[in-house]
Amino acid sequence: MGTDLSTASLRDVELTDARLGGTQAHGGSWEGVLVRGGKFDYFNLRTAKLRDVTFDGCVLVEADFGGATLERVSFANCVLRRVDFTAARMTDVDLRRVVKLDIARGLDALSGAVISPAQLLDLAPAMAAQLGVRVADEGPPG
């Protein structure tokens, strides 16, 4: 059984080197939170409100930010695997220093986020597919 932090309010908290699986933090409110190190599997932050939150050196596997509001949130030296940003609302979200950015769902919610040029190239095939754009090599000479 995972930790249940659903609807919890965290303010000016530091979480260091935690190892959590299946944590329920949906509907909560986080402000001034620093999450340093650790690994989080199936972290449910659906509809949560995150303001001035820093994730530093974390591994987030299948984290769910669906419908969440992220304001001034940064991810530094983190690995994000199969993360879900469906219907998330972002303002000043910094993803540039994410080591591995693997977005399973919610590419369209990245408005309000900043990514690096290399991340843009990595995400380009998924973005093209979402837009219905086919990318193909030149056809045979003829």
DSSP file (Angstrom, degrees, kcal/mol; ACC not computed):
  #  RESIDUE AA STRUCTURE BP1 BP2  ACC     N-H-->O    O-->H-N    N-H-->O    O-->H-N    TCO  KAPPA ALPHA  PHI   PSI    X-CA   Y-CA   Z-CA
    1    1 A M              0   0    0      0, 0.0    20,-0.1     0, 0.0    22,-0.1   0.000 360.0 360.0 360.0 133.5    0.0    0.0    0.0
    2    2 A G        -     0   0    0     20,-0.3     2,-0.2     1,-0.1    20,-0.2  -0.268 360.0 -83.5 -81.4 170.5    1.3    3.4   -0.9
    3    3 A T        -     0   0    0     18,-0.3    21,-2.9    -2,-0.1     2,-0.8  -0.533  38.9-138.9 -73.2 138.1    1.5    6.6    1.2
    4    4 A D  B     +a   24   0A   0     -2,-0.2    21,-0.2    19,-0.2    19,-0.1  -0.869  42.6 147.0-107.4 105.0   -1.8    8.6    1.2
    5    5 A L    >   +     0   0    0     19,-3.8     3,-2.3    -2,-0.8    20,-0.2   0.058  24.8 152.9-115.9  20.2   -1.2   12.3    1.0
    6    6 A S  T 3  S+     0   0    0     18,-0.4    21,-0.2     1,-0.3     3,-0.1  -0.274  73.9   0.5 -58.9 136.3   -4.4   13.0   -1.0
    7    7 A T  T 3  S+     0   0    0     19,-2.3    -1,-0.3     1,-0.2     2,-0.1   0.532  97.7 145.6  60.5  12.1   -5.7   16.5   -0.4
    8    8 A A    <   -     0   0    0     -3,-2.3    21,-2.2    18,-0.2     2,-0.6  -0.476  44.8-137.5 -75.4 147.8   -2.8   17.2    2.0
    9    9 A S  E     -i   29   0B   0     19,-0.2     2,-0.5    -2,-0.1    21,-0.2  -0.939  19.7-173.1-105.9 122.5   -1.3   20.7    2.1
   10   10 A L  E     +i   30   0B   0     19,-2.9    21,-2.7    -2,-0.6     2,-0.4  -0.969   5.7 176.8-116.2 128.7    2.5   20.9    2.3
   11   11 A R  E     -i   31   0B   0     -2,-0.5    21,-0.2    19,-0.2    22,-0.1  -0.993  65.8  -8.2-136.6 128.5    4.1   24.3    2.8
   12   12 A D  S    S+     0   0    0     19,-2.4     2,-0.4    -2,-0.4    21,-0.2   0.944  92.2 149.2  53.7  54.4    7.9   24.9    3.2
   13   13 A V        -     0   0    0     19,-0.3    21,-2.5    18,-0.3     2,-0.5  -0.905  37.8-153.7-118.9 144.8    8.7   21.2    3.4
   14   14 A E  E     -j   34   0B   0     -2,-0.4     2,-0.5    19,-0.2    21,-0.2  -0.986   6.3-167.8-118.7 125.8   11.8   19.4    2.3
   15   15 A L  E     -j   35   0B   0     19,-3.0    21,-2.9    -2,-0.5     2,-0.5  -0.961  13.5-166.5-112.2 118.7   11.6   15.7    1.3
   16   16 A T  E     -j   36   0B   0     -2,-0.5    21,-0.2    19,-0.2    22,-0.1  -0.923  56.6 -21.7-119.3 129.2   15.0   14.0    1.0
   17   17 A D  S    S+     0   0    0     19,-3.2    21,-0.3    -2,-0.5     2,-0.2   0.804  80.2 170.4  50.7  41.1   15.9   10.7   -0.5
   18   18 A A        -     0   0    0     19,-0.4    21,-1.9    18,-0.3     2,-0.5  -0.516  26.5-155.8 -79.6 149.5   12.4    9.2   -0.2
   19   19 A R  E     +b   39   0A   0     19,-0.2     2,-0.4    -2,-0.2    21,-0.2  -0.903  28.6 164.1-125.4  99.3   11.6    5.9   -1.9
   20   20 A L  E     -b   40   0A   0     19,-2.2    21,-2.4    -2,-0.5     2,-0.4  -0.939  20.3-167.9-125.6 140.8    7.8    5.8   -2.4
   21   21 A G  E    S+b   41   0A   0     -2,-0.4   -18,-0.3    19,-0.2    21,-0.2  -0.990  73.4   1.4-126.6 134.5    5.6    3.7   -4.6
   22   22 A G  S    S+     0   0    0     19,-3.0   -20,-0.3    -2,-0.4     2,-0.2   0.783  80.0 177.3  67.1  27.9    2.0    4.3   -5.4
   23   23 A T        -     0   0    0     18,-0.6    21,-2.9   -21,-0.2     2,-0.7  -0.466  21.6-145.8 -69.9 132.0    1.8    7.5   -3.4
   24   24 A Q  B     +ac   4  44A   0    -21,-2.9   -19,-3.8    -2,-0.2   -18,-0.4  -0.882  39.8 146.0 -99.8 110.0   -1.5    9.3   -3.6
   25   25 A A    >   +     0   0    0     19,-2.9     3,-1.3    -2,-0.7    -1,-0.1   0.056  25.9 143.5-128.3  22.0   -1.1   13.1   -3.5
   26   26 A H  T 3   +     0   0    0      1,-0.2   -19,-2.3    18,-0.1    21,-0.2  -0.311  66.8  14.3 -67.4 145.8   -4.0   14.0   -5.8
   27   27 A G  T 3  S+     0   0    0     19,-2.4    -1,-0.2     1,-0.2    21,-0.1   0.525  98.0 131.3  72.4   4.2   -5.9   17.1   -5.0
   28   28 A G    <   -     0   0    0     -3,-1.3    21,-2.6    18,-0.2     2,-0.4  -0.222  54.5-128.0 -85.3 177.2   -3.3   18.4   -2.6
   29   29 A S  E     -ik   9  49B   0    -21,-2.2   -19,-2.9    19,-0.2     2,-0.5  -0.987  22.3-176.1-129.9 120.3   -1.6   21.8   -2.4
   30   30 A W  E     +ik  10  50B   0     19,-3.2    21,-2.8    -2,-0.4     2,-0.4  -0.971   6.6 171.0-119.5 127.0    2.2   22.1   -2.3
   31   31 A E  E     -ik  11  51B   0    -21,-2.7   -19,-2.4    -2,-0.5   -18,-0.3  -0.989  68.1  -0.7-138.4 129.0    3.9   25.4   -1.9
   32   32 A G  S    S+     0   0    0     19,-1.9     2,-0.4    -2,-0.4   -19,-0.3   0.861  88.2 157.2  66.6  35.8    7.6   26.0   -1.3
   33   33 A V        -     0   0    0     18,-0.4    21,-2.5    19,-0.3     2,-0.5  -0.788  29.1-162.0-100.0 136.1    8.4   22.3   -1.4
   34   34 A L  E     -jl  14  54B   0    -21,-2.5   -19,-3.0    -2,-0.4     2,-0.7  -0.976   2.3-169.6-115.7 120.5   11.8   20.9   -2.2
   35   35 A V  E     -jl  15  55B   0     19,-3.3    21,-3.2    -2,-0.5     2,-0.6  -0.936  12.8-174.1-109.9 109.3   12.0   17.2   -3.2
   36   36 A R  E     -jl  16  56B   0    -21,-2.9   -19,-3.2    -2,-0.7   -18,-0.3  -0.915  46.4 -31.8-113.9 120.2   15.6   16.2   -3.2
   37   37 A G  S    S+     0   0    0     19,-3.4   -19,-0.4    -2,-0.6    21,-0.2  -0.033  82.6 101.0  70.2-177.0   16.7   12.8   -4.5
   38   38 A G        -     0   0    0    -21,-0.3    21,-1.8    19,-0.2     2,-0.4  -0.156  64.1 -92.3  93.2 174.1   14.7    9.6   -4.2
   39   39 A K  E     -bd  19  59A   0    -21,-1.9   -19,-2.2    19,-0.2     2,-0.5  -0.998  27.3-168.3-133.7 135.1   12.6    7.5   -6.4
   40   40 A F  E     -bd  20  60A   0     19,-3.0    21,-2.9    -2,-0.4     2,-0.5  -0.970   3.9-167.2-128.2 113.7    8.8    7.8   -6.9
   41   41 A D  E    S-bd  21  61A   0    -21,-2.4   -19,-3.0    -2,-0.5   -18,-0.6  -0.871  74.8  -4.6-102.0 132.3    6.9    5.1   -8.8
   42   42 A Y  S    S-     0   0    0     19,-3.0     2,-0.6    -2,-0.5    -1,-0.2   0.911  80.8-174.5  55.3  48.6    3.3    5.7   -9.8
   43   43 A F        -     0   0    0     18,-0.5    21,-3.1    -3,-0.3     2,-0.9  -0.674  12.3-150.8 -79.2 114.9    3.2    9.1   -8.0
   44   44 A N  B     +ce  24  64A   0    -21,-2.9   -19,-2.9    -2,-0.6    21,-0.1  -0.789  35.3 152.0 -97.1 103.8   -0.4   10.4   -8.3
   45   45 A L    >   +     0   0    0     19,-2.7     3,-2.0    -2,-0.9   -18,-0.1  -0.020  21.0 157.7-115.1  26.5   -0.5   14.2   -8.3
   46   46 A R  T 3  S-     0   0    0      1,-0.3   -19,-2.4   -20,-0.1   -18,-0.2  -0.261  72.9  -2.4 -56.6 136.6   -3.7   14.5  -10.4
   47   47 A T  T 3  S+     0   0    0     19,-2.1    -1,-0.3   -21,-0.2    21,-0.1   0.573  97.9 144.6  57.1  13.8   -5.5   17.9   -9.9
   48   48 A A    <   -     0   0    0     -3,-2.0    21,-2.7    18,-0.2     2,-0.6  -0.391  48.5-131.2 -74.5 158.7   -2.8   18.9   -7.3
   49   49 A K  E     -km  29  69B   0    -21,-2.6   -19,-3.2    19,-0.2     2,-0.5  -0.959  25.1-175.5-113.7 114.8   -1.7   22.5   -7.1
   50   50 A L  E     +km  30  70B   0     19,-3.3    21,-3.0    -2,-0.6     2,-0.4  -0.950   5.9 172.5-115.1 121.3    2.1   22.9   -7.0
   51   51 A R  E     -km  31  71B   0    -21,-2.8   -19,-1.9    -2,-0.5   -18,-0.4  -0.996  68.7  -4.0-131.3 130.5    3.6   26.4   -6.6
   52   52 A D  E    S+     0   0B   0     19,-2.2     2,-0.4    -2,-0.4   -19,-0.3   0.935  89.8 155.6  55.4  50.6    7.3   27.1   -6.1
   53   53 A V  E     - m   0  73B   0     19,-0.6    21,-2.2    18,-0.4     2,-0.5  -0.901  27.2-162.5-111.1 136.6    8.2   23.4   -6.0
   54   54 A T  E     -lm  34  74B   0    -21,-2.5   -19,-3.3    -2,-0.4     2,-0.6  -0.980   7.4-165.8-121.8 126.4   11.6   22.0   -6.9
   55   55 A F  E     -lm  35  75B   0     19,-3.0    21,-3.0    -2,-0.5     2,-0.5  -0.960  18.3-177.5-104.1 120.0   12.3   18.4   -7.8
   56   56 A D  E     -lm  36  76B   0    -21,-3.2   -19,-3.4    -2,-0.6    21,-0.2  -0.957  62.2 -14.7-128.8 115.0   16.1   17.9   -7.7
   57   57 A G  S    S+     0   0    0     19,-3.1   -19,-0.2    -2,-0.5     2,-0.2   0.776  94.5 144.7  71.3  27.2   17.8   14.7   -8.5
   58   58 A C        -     0   0    0     18,-0.3    21,-2.4   -21,-0.2     2,-0.5  -0.591  46.7-141.7 -96.7 157.0   14.6   12.6   -8.4
   59   59 A V  E     -df  39  79A   0    -21,-1.8   -19,-3.0    19,-0.2     2,-0.6  -0.986  19.3-173.0-114.8 118.8   13.5    9.7  -10.5
   60   60 A L  E     -df  40  80A   0     19,-3.1    21,-2.7    -2,-0.5     2,-0.6  -0.949   1.8-169.3-115.6 113.2    9.7    9.8  -11.2
   61   61 A V  E    S-df  41  81A   0    -21,-2.9   -19,-3.0    -2,-0.6   -18,-0.5  -0.912  72.6 -15.7-108.4 120.5    8.3    6.7  -12.9
   62   62 A E  S    S+     0   0    0     19,-3.5    -1,-0.2    -2,-0.6     2,-0.2   0.866  84.1 178.9  54.9  42.3    4.8    7.0  -14.3
   63   63 A A        -     0   0    0     18,-0.4    21,-2.5    -3,-0.2     2,-0.6  -0.516  19.5-142.7 -70.5 141.7    4.1   10.1  -12.3
   64   64 A D  B     +eg  44  84A   0    -21,-3.1   -19,-2.7    19,-0.2    21,-0.2  -0.915  32.8 162.2-116.4 106.6    0.6   11.5  -13.0
   65   65 A F    >   +     0   0    0     19,-3.2     3,-2.4    -2,-0.6   -18,-0.2   0.055  24.9 156.4-104.2  21.0    0.2   15.3  -13.1
   66   66 A G  T 3  S-     0   0    0      1,-0.3   -19,-2.1    18,-0.2    21,-0.2  -0.259  73.7  -4.5 -55.8 124.3   -3.2   15.0  -15.0
   67   67 A G  T 3  S+     0   0    0     19,-2.3    -1,-0.3     1,-0.2    21,-0.2   0.543 101.0 142.1  71.2   6.5   -5.3   18.1  -14.4
   68   68 A A    <   -     0   0    0     -3,-2.4    21,-2.9    18,-0.2     2,-0.6  -0.385  50.3-131.4 -78.5 158.4   -2.7   19.5  -12.0
   69   69 A T  E     -mn  49  89B   0    -21,-2.7   -19,-3.3    19,-0.2     2,-0.5  -0.963  23.4-172.1-109.6 119.5   -1.7   23.2  -11.8
   70   70 A L  E     +mn  50  90B   0     19,-3.1    21,-2.4    -2,-0.6     2,-0.5  -0.958   6.9 174.8-116.7 118.1    2.1   23.7  -11.8
   71   71 A E  E    S-mn  51  91B   0    -21,-3.0   -19,-2.2    -2,-0.5   -18,-0.4  -0.984  71.1 -11.1-128.2 122.6    3.4   27.3  -11.2
   72   72 A R  E    S+     0   0B   0     19,-2.9   -19,-0.6    -2,-0.5     2,-0.4   0.957  89.9 156.2  52.8  55.4    7.1   28.0  -10.9
   73   73 A V  E     -m   53   0B   0     18,-0.4    21,-2.5    19,-0.4     2,-0.4  -0.923  21.3-168.3-110.4 135.0    8.0   24.3  -10.7
   74   74 A S  E     -mo  54  94B   0    -21,-2.2   -19,-3.0    -2,-0.4     2,-0.5  -0.954  15.7-159.2-127.9 148.0   11.4   23.1  -11.7
   75   75 A F  E     -m   55   0B   0     19,-2.2    22,-0.5    -2,-0.4     2,-0.5  -0.964  18.5-177.7-122.8 108.8   12.9   19.7  -12.4
   76   76 A A  E     -mo  56  97B   0    -21,-3.0   -19,-3.1    -2,-0.5   -18,-0.3  -0.938  67.6 -12.6-115.5 127.7   16.7   19.7  -12.0
   77   77 A N  S    S+     0   0    0     20,-1.9     2,-0.2    -2,-0.5    21,-0.2   0.821 100.1 142.5  57.2  33.7   18.8   16.6  -12.7
   78   78 A C        -     0   0    0     19,-0.3    21,-2.6   -21,-0.2    22,-1.2  -0.667  50.1-138.0-103.9 158.0   15.6   14.4  -12.7
   79   79 A V  E     -fh  59 100A   0    -21,-2.4   -19,-3.1    -2,-0.2     2,-0.6  -0.983  17.4-169.4-111.7 122.8   14.6   11.4  -14.7
   80   80 A L  E     -fh  60 101A   0     20,-3.3    22,-2.6    -2,-0.5     2,-0.5  -0.940   7.7-175.3-115.0 108.8   10.9   11.5  -15.8
   81   81 A R  E     -f   61   0A   0    -21,-2.7   -19,-3.5    -2,-0.6   -18,-0.4  -0.915  66.5 -17.2-110.3 125.5    9.8    8.2  -17.3
   82   82 A R  E    S+     0   0A   0     -2,-0.5    21,-0.2   -21,-0.2    -1,-0.2   0.855  86.0 177.8  55.1  41.3    6.3    7.7  -18.8
   83   83 A V  E     - h   0 103A   0     19,-2.2    21,-2.2    -3,-0.2    22,-1.4  -0.453  21.8-140.9 -77.8 149.2    5.0   10.9  -17.1
   84   84 A D  E     +gh  64 105A   0    -21,-2.5   -19,-3.2    20,-0.2    22,-0.2  -0.951  28.1 166.1-117.2 116.3    1.4   12.1  -17.7
   85   85 A F    >   +     0   0    0     20,-3.1     3,-2.5    -2,-0.5    21,-0.2   0.096  21.2 158.9-110.5  19.7    0.7   15.8  -18.1
   86   86 A T  T 3  S-     0   0    0      1,-0.3   -19,-2.3    19,-0.2   -18,-0.2  -0.205  76.2 -10.6 -51.5 123.4   -2.8   15.4  -19.5
   87   87 A A  T 3  S+     0   0    0    -21,-0.2    -1,-0.3     1,-0.2     2,-0.1   0.640  95.4 152.8  60.6  17.5   -4.8   18.6  -19.0
   88   88 A A    <   -     0   0    0     -3,-2.5     2,-0.5   -21,-0.2   -19,-0.2  -0.454  39.6-139.1 -71.6 151.7   -2.1   20.0  -16.7
   89   89 A R  E     -n   69   0B   0    -21,-2.9   -19,-3.1    -2,-0.1     2,-0.4  -0.970  22.7-167.4-115.6 121.3   -1.8   23.8  -16.6
   90   90 A M  E     +n   70   0B   0     21,-0.7     2,-0.4    -2,-0.5   -19,-0.2  -0.897  17.2 175.3-118.0 137.7    1.7   25.1  -16.5
   91   91 A T  E    S-n   71   0B   0    -21,-2.4   -19,-2.9    -2,-0.4   -18,-0.4  -0.967  78.8 -14.3-136.0 120.0    3.2   28.5  -15.7
   92   92 A D  S    S+     0   0    0     20,-0.5     2,-0.5    -2,-0.4   -19,-0.4   0.923  82.5 166.4  54.8  49.6    7.0   29.0  -15.6
   93   93 A V  E     - p   0 113B   0     19,-2.0    21,-2.6   -21,-0.2     2,-0.7  -0.866  24.1-151.3 -96.8 124.7    7.7   25.2  -15.4
   94   94 A D  E     +op  74 114B   0    -21,-2.5   -19,-2.2    -2,-0.5    21,-0.1  -0.859  32.2 155.7-106.0 110.4   11.4   24.5  -16.1
   95   95 A L  E >   +     0   0B   0     19,-2.6     3,-1.9    -2,-0.7    21,-0.2   0.328  44.0 106.4-108.1   3.4   12.2   21.1  -17.6
   96   96 A R  E 3  S+     0   0B   0     18,-0.5    -1,-0.1     1,-0.3    23,-0.1   0.794  79.9  46.8 -59.5 -32.3   15.5   22.1  -19.2
   97   97 A R  E 3  S+o   76   0B   0    -22,-0.5   -20,-1.9    -3,-0.1     2,-0.3   0.221  77.7 127.2 -99.5  16.6   17.7   20.3  -16.8
   98   98 A V    <   -     0   0    0     -3,-1.9     3,-0.2   -21,-0.2   -19,-0.2  -0.592  50.8-152.2 -69.6 130.0   15.7   17.0  -16.9
   99   99 A V  S    S+     0   0    0    -21,-2.6     2,-0.4    -2,-0.3   -20,-0.2   0.908  83.4  15.5 -72.1 -43.4   18.2   14.2  -17.6
  100  100 A K  E     -h   79   0A   0    -22,-1.2   -20,-3.3    -3,-0.1     2,-0.7  -0.969  69.9-169.4-136.1 117.2   15.6   12.0  -19.3
  101  101 A L  E     +h   80   0A   0     -2,-0.4     2,-0.5    -3,-0.2   -20,-0.2  -0.907  13.6 166.2-113.7 105.7   12.2   13.4  -20.4
  102  102 A D  E     -     0   0A   0    -22,-2.6   -19,-2.2    -2,-0.7     2,-0.7  -0.922  13.6-169.3-122.4 102.3    9.8   10.7  -21.4
  103  103 A I  E     -h   83   0A   0     -2,-0.5   -19,-0.2   -21,-0.2     3,-0.1  -0.836  10.0-178.1 -99.2 115.8    6.2   12.0  -21.7
  104  104 A A  E    S-     0   0A   0    -21,-2.2     2,-0.3    -2,-0.7   -20,-0.2   0.887  70.7  -0.4 -77.9 -41.2    3.6    9.3  -22.1
  105  105 A R  E    S+h   84   0A   0    -22,-1.4   -20,-3.1     1,-0.1    -1,-0.3  -0.990 108.0  48.3-148.8 150.9    0.6   11.6  -22.4
  106  106 A G    >   +     0   0    0     -2,-0.3     3,-1.8   -21,-0.2     4,-0.1   0.754  45.6 149.0  93.6  26.7   -0.1   15.3  -22.3
  107  107 A L  G >  S+     0   0    0      1,-0.3     3,-1.7     2,-0.2     4,-0.1   0.868  74.3  62.1 -56.4 -34.8    2.4   16.8  -24.7
  108  108 A D  G >  S+     0   0    0      1,-0.3     3,-0.6     2,-0.1    -1,-0.3   0.644  92.9  65.1 -67.3 -13.4   -0.2   19.5  -25.6
  109  109 A A  G <  S+     0   0    0     -3,-1.8   -19,-0.3     1,-0.2    -1,-0.3   0.409  72.5  94.5 -88.5   2.5   -0.1   20.6  -21.9
  110  110 A L  G X   +     0   0    0     -3,-1.7     3,-2.4    -4,-0.1    -1,-0.2   0.551  50.5 119.0 -74.3  -5.1    3.5   21.8  -22.2
  111  111 A S  T <  S+     0   0    0     -3,-0.6   -21,-0.7     1,-0.3     3,-0.1  -0.441  76.3  32.2 -58.8 127.8    2.4   25.3  -23.0
  112  112 A G  T 3  S+     0   0    0      1,-0.5   -19,-2.0    -2,-0.2   -20,-0.5   0.382 102.7 102.3  99.9  -2.8    3.9   27.4  -20.1
  113  113 A A  E <   -p   93   0B   0     -3,-2.4    -1,-0.5   -21,-0.2     2,-0.4  -0.762  62.2-140.3-109.0 158.4    6.9   25.1  -19.8
  114  114 A V  E     +p   94   0B   0    -21,-2.6   -19,-2.6    -2,-0.3   -18,-0.5  -0.981  22.8 177.8-119.1 132.5   10.5   25.7  -21.0
  115  115 A I        -     0   0    0     -2,-0.4   -19,-0.2   -20,-0.2   -18,-0.0  -0.826  30.1-103.5-125.9 165.9   12.5   22.8  -22.5
  116  116 A S     >  -     0   0    0     -2,-0.3     4,-2.1   -21,-0.2     5,-0.2  -0.454  32.0-110.3 -84.9 161.7   16.0   22.7  -24.0
  117  117 A P  H  > S+     0   0    0      0, 0.0     4,-2.0     0, 0.0     5,-0.1   0.886 120.5  53.1 -57.7 -38.7   16.7   22.5  -27.8
  118  118 A A  H  > S+     0   0    0      1,-0.2     4,-2.0     2,-0.2     5,-0.1   0.896 107.8  50.4 -64.6 -39.5   17.9   18.8  -27.3
  119  119 A Q  H  > S+     0   0    0      2,-0.2     4,-2.4     1,-0.2    -1,-0.2   0.884 106.9  55.3 -65.1 -37.8   14.6   17.9  -25.5
  120  120 A L  H  X S+     0   0    0     -4,-2.1     4,-1.3     1,-0.2    -2,-0.2   0.922 108.1  48.3 -60.0 -43.8   12.6   19.5  -28.4
  121  121 A L  H  < S+     0   0    0     -4,-2.0     3,-0.2     1,-0.2    -1,-0.2   0.898 111.7  49.8 -63.8 -39.7   14.4   17.3  -30.9
  122  122 A D  H  < S+     0   0    0     -4,-2.0     4,-0.3     1,-0.2    -1,-0.2   0.879 116.0  42.2 -64.6 -37.4   13.8   14.2  -28.7
  123  123 A L  H  X S+     0   0    0     -4,-2.4     4,-2.5     1,-0.2     3,-0.3   0.598  89.5  93.4 -85.1 -12.0   10.1   15.1  -28.4
  124  124 A A  H  X S+     0   0    0     -4,-1.3     4,-2.9     1,-0.2     5,-0.2   0.866  82.0  51.3 -54.4 -45.3    9.7   16.1  -32.1
  125  125 A P  H  > S+     0   0    0      0, 0.0     4,-2.3     0, 0.0    -1,-0.2   0.923 113.5  44.7 -60.7 -41.9    8.5   12.6  -33.3
  126  126 A A  H  > S+     0   0    0     -4,-0.3     4,-2.2    -3,-0.3    -2,-0.2   0.892 114.3  49.6 -68.5 -38.3    5.8   12.4  -30.7
  127  127 A M  H  X S+     0   0    0     -4,-2.5     4,-1.7     2,-0.2    -1,-0.2   0.914 111.2  49.3 -65.4 -42.5    4.7   16.0  -31.3
  128  128 A A  H  X>S+     0   0    0     -4,-2.9     5,-2.9    -5,-0.2     4,-0.7   0.923 111.0  50.0 -62.2 -43.8    4.5   15.4  -35.0
  129  129 A A  H ><5S+     0   0    0     -4,-2.3     3,-0.9    -5,-0.2    -1,-0.2   0.903 108.3  52.7 -61.9 -40.8    2.4   12.3  -34.5
  130  130 A Q  H 3<5S+     0   0    0     -4,-2.2    -1,-0.2     1,-0.3    -2,-0.2   0.852 110.8  47.6 -64.0 -33.3    0.1   14.2  -32.2
  131  131 A L  H 3<5S-     0   0    0     -4,-1.7    -1,-0.3    -5,-0.1    -2,-0.2   0.547 117.7-114.0 -82.5  -7.7   -0.4   16.8  -34.9
  132  132 A G  T <<5 +     0   0    0     -3,-0.9     2,-0.5    -4,-0.7    -3,-0.2   0.699  66.6 146.9  81.6  19.5   -1.0   14.1  -37.6
  133  133 A V      < -     0   0    0     -5,-2.9     2,-0.4    -6,-0.2    -1,-0.3  -0.783  38.5-147.7 -92.8 128.1    2.2   15.0  -39.4
  134  134 A R        -     0   0    0     -2,-0.5     2,-0.5    -3,-0.1    -5,-0.0  -0.796   6.8-157.1 -91.9 135.5    4.1   12.1  -41.1
  135  135 A V        +     0   0    0     -2,-0.4     2,-0.3   -10,-0.1    -6,-0.0  -0.965  24.1 161.4-113.4 123.8    7.8   12.4  -41.3
  136  136 A A        -     0   0    0     -2,-0.5     3,-0.1     3,-0.0    -2,-0.0  -0.970  39.2-106.9-141.4 153.6    9.5   10.3  -44.0
  137  137 A D        -     0   0    0     -2,-0.3     0, 0.0     1,-0.2     0, 0.0  -0.246  60.1 -72.3 -67.1 166.3   12.7   10.2  -45.9
  138  138 A E        -     0   0    0      1,-0.1    -1,-0.2    -2,-0.0     0, 0.0  -0.276  57.3-108.8 -58.5 148.9   12.8   11.4  -49.5
  139  139 A G        -     0   0    0      1,-0.2    -1,-0.1    -3,-0.1     3,-0.1  -0.131  49.8 -68.1 -71.1 174.8   11.1    9.1  -51.9
  140  140 A P        -     0   0    0      0, 0.0    -1,-0.2     0, 0.0     0, 0.0  -0.311  62.2 -94.9 -64.7 148.7   13.0    7.0  -54.5
  141  141 A P              0   0    0      0, 0.0     0, 0.0     0, 0.0     0, 0.0  -0.297 360.0 360.0 -61.2 144.8   14.7    9.0  -57.2
  142  142 A G              0   0    0     -3,-0.1     0, 0.0     0, 0.0     0, 0.0   0.508 360.0 360.0-172.4 360.0   12.6    9.2  -60.2
